[in-house]
Amino acid sequence: MDTMYLQNGLIEYVKSISVIHSGLTLVMRFIKLDLNLLVALDALLAEGSVTRAAERVHLGQSAMSNALTRLREYFDDELFVQVGRKMEPTPRALALKDPVRDVLIRIETAVVAQPLFDPSQSDREFRLTVSDYTNAVLIPHLLGLANRQSSKVRFQLVPQTINPKRTLENGEVDLLIVPEPFASDEHPSEHLFSETFCCVVWKESVLAYGKMTLDRYLSHGHVAMQPPNARAYETIEMAKQGIHRRVEITTFSFATAPRLVVATSRIATLHRRLALQAKEMLPVVVKPIPVKISPMKQMMQWHKYRTNDPGLVWLRETLHQAV
């Protein structure tokens, strides 16, 4: 079965679906394929395990094993081979991975999204990928606005992963809030706000007195946030100018960085909004940074198939109000 033909055919099939009775599992068939098997295949590709795939889609292990057998028969391919304790996908299975995920997202968008959205009546859960910086400076305002609307919606705040774009493309999250350089070119996005940077030092250190010159900045140790398998925005900006700090402490959290300079002569380069919050709670001083860093544009991004989802439209509008 040609993968592109399968994908295009399924997309046309999805467009024809208008109503699915709530709570009813339908055995949908297209080109002699039980489309429920695609859900099983998607779970198997994501988990690499029959047991975990069954748990993911709330099936018994025997039912998932049966689904895998039927998938192998339909595609005339093993799809997965056992390597140690993990099932590795065959080239055919890997070729199906993105088209199947794409089609399932389209199905969800076409038949699950409600035509109207009322936050005071909906108990929908929105999944947002955010940094702890965004959690500290923006999300409380979002929650406050939702509360004033008597909203019943729920929020799942997901930490940024090694590849946040992938989680969006896979439909694992509803919205990303990331700096512009980390946003995907394949999905729509909107600018939320811009942020500048400053230095945070212990108020009793020598750095708290006098001007923060470039020589002082580079001659002292630094506390820096280290994202997984990536570089922070400010680090990238400084590298463009050939500036490299003497980083002595790395942390996984922006919010902890100012705490880690206390009782030391180190410097934390921090978002200004977060630095001003830290100043209210910690014995630190905020000073101008002697390095030119372009303002960070904080973006929100959603899957291209969900642009007109009424719930996401409400969420995006509320985030703009929160800013």
Secondary structure, 3 states (H helix, E strand, C coil): CCHHHHHHHHHHHHHHCCCCCCCCCCCCEECCEECHHHHHHHHHHHHCCHHHHHHHCCCCHHHHHHHHHHHHHHHCCCCEEEECCEEEECHHHHHHHHHHHHHHHHHHHHHCCCCCCCCCCCCCEEEEEECHHHHHHCHHHHHHHHHHCCCCCEEEEEECCCCHHHHHHCCCCCEEEEEHHHCCCCCCEEEEEEECEEEEEECCCHHHCCCCCHHHHHHCEEEEECCCCCCCHHHHHHHHCCCCCEEEEEECCCCCCHHHHCCCCCEEEEEHHHHHHHHHHCCEEEECCCCCCCCEEEEEECCHHHCCCHHHHHHHHHHHHHC
